[in-house]
Amino acid sequence: MTVDVTARSNRQKPDQDPATCMPAPAMHYRYIGAWVAIKHWWALSVDQAEHEALLR
């Protein structure tokens, strides 16, 4: 599934992580999988609140 967005609409999105914002429940597994893959790919750390949210 591809969703086209404008640069303006993309800039209006909040900069949040799983600790502060999760998508609709039907998208949780896909979102978490992508989040973890990106963190791993770029060797980014995960803070405690983010870690707990990913485990829920």
The 8 nearest C-alpha neighbors of each residue, nearest first, counted from 0:
[[1, 2, 3, 29, 26, 4, 30, 33],
 [2, 0, 3, 4, 5, 29, 9, 30],
 [1, 3, 4, 0, 5, 9, 8, 6],
 [2, 4, 1, 5, 6, 9, 0, 8],
 [5, 3, 8, 2, 9, 6, 7, 1],
 [4, 6, 8, 7, 9, 3, 10, 2],
 [5, 7, 9, 8, 10, 4, 11, 3],
 [8, 6, 10, 5, 9, 11, 4, 12],
 [9, 7, 11, 5, 10, 6, 4, 12],
 [8, 10, 6, 7, 11, 12, 5, 4],
 [11, 9, 7, 8, 12, 6, 13, 5],
 [12, 10, 8, 9, 13, 7, 6, 14],
 [13, 11, 10, 9, 14, 8, 15, 7],
 [14, 12, 15, 11, 10, 9, 20, 16],
 [13, 15, 12, 16, 11, 10, 20, 19],
 [16, 14, 13, 19, 20, 17, 18, 12],
 [15, 17, 18, 19, 20, 49, 14, 21],
 [18, 16, 20, 21, 19, 49, 52, 53],
 [19, 17, 49, 52, 16, 48, 20, 51],
 [20, 18, 17, 16, 15, 21, 49, 52],
 [19, 21, 17, 16, 18, 15, 22, 13],
 [20, 22, 17, 23, 19, 27, 18, 16],
 [23, 21, 26, 24, 27, 20, 30, 25],
 [22, 24, 25, 26, 21, 27, 30, 20],
 [25, 23, 27, 26, 22, 21, 28, 30],
 [24, 26, 23, 27, 28, 22, 29, 30],
 [25, 27, 24, 29, 23, 28, 30, 22],
 [28, 26, 30, 24, 29, 25, 31, 22],
 [29, 27, 31, 30, 26, 32, 25, 24],
 [28, 30, 32, 26, 27, 31, 33, 25],
 [31, 29, 27, 33, 32, 28, 26, 34],
 [30, 32, 34, 28, 33, 29, 27, 35],
 [33, 31, 29, 35, 30, 34, 28, 36],
 [32, 34, 36, 30, 31, 35, 37, 29],
 [35, 33, 31, 37, 32, 36, 30, 38],
 [34, 36, 38, 32, 37, 33, 31, 39],
 [37, 35, 33, 39, 38, 34, 40, 32],
 [38, 36, 40, 34, 39, 35, 33, 41],
 [37, 39, 43, 35, 41, 36, 40, 42],
 [38, 40, 42, 36, 37, 41, 35, 43],
 [41, 39, 37, 42, 38, 36, 43, 35],
 [40, 42, 43, 38, 39, 37, 36, 44],
 [43, 41, 39, 40, 38, 44, 37, 36],
 [44, 42, 38, 41, 39, 45, 40, 37],
 [43, 45, 46, 42, 38, 39, 41, 50],
 [46, 44, 50, 49, 47, 43, 38, 48],
 [45, 47, 49, 48, 50, 44, 51, 18],
 [46, 48, 50, 49, 51, 45, 52, 18],
 [49, 47, 51, 50, 18, 46, 52, 45],
 [48, 50, 18, 52, 46, 47, 51, 17],
 [51, 49, 47, 53, 48, 52, 46, 45],
 [50, 52, 54, 48, 53, 49, 47, 55],
 [53, 51, 18, 49, 55, 54, 50, 17],
 [52, 54, 50, 51, 55, 49, 17, 31],
 [53, 55, 51, 52, 50, 49, 31, 48],
 [54, 52, 53, 51, 50, 27, 18, 17]]
